[in-house]
């Protein structure tokens, strides 16, 4: 029973780390003039095998939310490669961007 708890704690820590790093990468390293306004990463859900990470973003002050989300999806490979250099994981998850509807 203890092992399962450690596994979920590790996943929660990795989700938080990914959330922080992806947010920094989007705000400071993605250079696209069409990405305007404030984009914040609200939540990250990583699959237990660490292959995929669903990244939920909210956007404030953007001209076109759908266009910004499309740009993030298009640059997910670039964001993932930067992430691989910053976070020491055996497998860097593939990033799947979703618009956070909860706000």
C-alpha positions as CSV (number, residue, x, y, z in Angstrom):
1,X,0.0,0.0,0.0
2,X,2.8,2.4,0.8
3,X,4.4,2.0,-2.6
4,X,1.3,3.2,-4.4
5,X,1.2,6.3,-2.2
6,X,4.8,7.1,-3.1
7,X,4.1,6.7,-6.8
8,X,1.2,9.2,-6.6
9,X,3.3,11.6,-4.6
10,X,6.1,11.4,-7.2
11,X,3.6,12.0,-10.0
12,X,2.2,15.0,-8.1
13,X,5.7,16.5,-7.7
14,X,6.5,15.9,-11.3
15,X,3.2,17.6,-12.4
16,X,4.1,20.6,-10.2
17,X,7.6,20.8,-11.7
18,X,6.3,20.5,-15.2
19,X,3.7,23.2,-14.6
20,X,6.3,25.6,-13.3
21,X,8.8,24.9,-16.1
22,X,6.3,24.9,-19.0
23,X,4.9,28.2,-17.7
24,X,8.4,29.7,-17.7
25,X,9.1,28.4,-21.2
26,X,5.9,29.7,-22.6
27,X,6.3,33.2,-21.0
28,X,10.0,33.7,-21.6
29,X,11.3,31.4,-24.4
30,X,8.5,31.0,-27.0
31,X,8.9,33.8,-29.4
32,X,5.9,34.3,-31.5
33,X,4.3,37.7,-32.2
34,X,0.8,36.1,-32.3
35,X,1.1,34.9,-28.7
36,X,-0.1,37.9,-26.8
37,X,-1.5,38.6,-23.4
38,X,-0.9,36.5,-20.3
39,X,-0.8,32.7,-20.7
40,X,-0.7,30.7,-17.5
41,X,-0.5,27.0,-17.0
42,X,-3.2,26.1,-14.5
43,X,-2.7,22.4,-14.2
44,X,-0.6,19.5,-15.6
45,X,-1.8,15.9,-15.6
46,X,0.9,13.4,-16.5
47,X,0.0,9.8,-17.4
48,X,1.5,7.2,-15.0
49,X,4.0,6.0,-17.6
50,X,5.2,9.6,-18.2
51,X,4.6,9.4,-21.9
52,X,2.1,12.2,-22.1
53,X,1.4,15.3,-20.1
54,X,-1.9,17.2,-20.6
55,X,-1.2,20.9,-20.0
56,X,-4.1,23.1,-19.2
57,X,-3.7,26.8,-20.0
58,X,-5.7,29.9,-19.4
59,X,-5.3,33.0,-21.4
60,X,-6.0,36.6,-20.3
61,X,-5.8,39.5,-22.7
62,X,-5.1,37.4,-25.8
63,X,-6.5,38.5,-29.1
64,X,-7.6,35.1,-30.2
65,X,-7.6,32.2,-27.7
66,X,-8.0,29.5,-30.4
67,X,-5.1,30.9,-32.4
68,X,-2.8,31.0,-29.3
69,X,-3.7,27.5,-28.4
70,X,-3.0,26.3,-32.0
71,X,0.5,28.1,-31.7
72,X,1.2,26.3,-28.4
73,X,0.2,23.0,-29.9
74,X,2.4,23.6,-32.9
75,X,5.4,24.5,-30.8
76,X,4.9,21.7,-28.3
77,X,7.9,19.8,-29.7
78,X,10.2,22.9,-29.2
79,X,8.8,23.4,-25.7
80,X,9.4,19.7,-24.9
81,X,13.0,19.9,-26.1
82,X,13.7,22.9,-23.8
83,X,11.9,21.0,-21.0
84,X,14.1,18.0,-21.5
85,X,17.2,20.1,-20.9
86,X,15.8,21.7,-17.7
87,X,14.2,18.7,-16.0
88,X,16.1,15.4,-15.5
89,X,13.6,12.7,-16.4
90,X,14.3,9.5,-18.1
91,X,11.3,10.2,-20.4
92,X,10.2,13.7,-21.2
93,X,6.5,13.5,-21.7
94,X,4.8,14.6,-25.0
95,X,2.9,17.8,-24.2
96,X,-0.8,18.0,-25.1
97,X,-2.2,21.5,-24.7
98,X,-5.8,22.1,-23.6
99,X,-7.7,25.2,-22.9
100,X,-8.8,25.3,-19.2
101,X,-12.5,25.8,-19.2
102,X,-12.8,25.9,-15.4
103,X,-11.9,29.5,-15.0
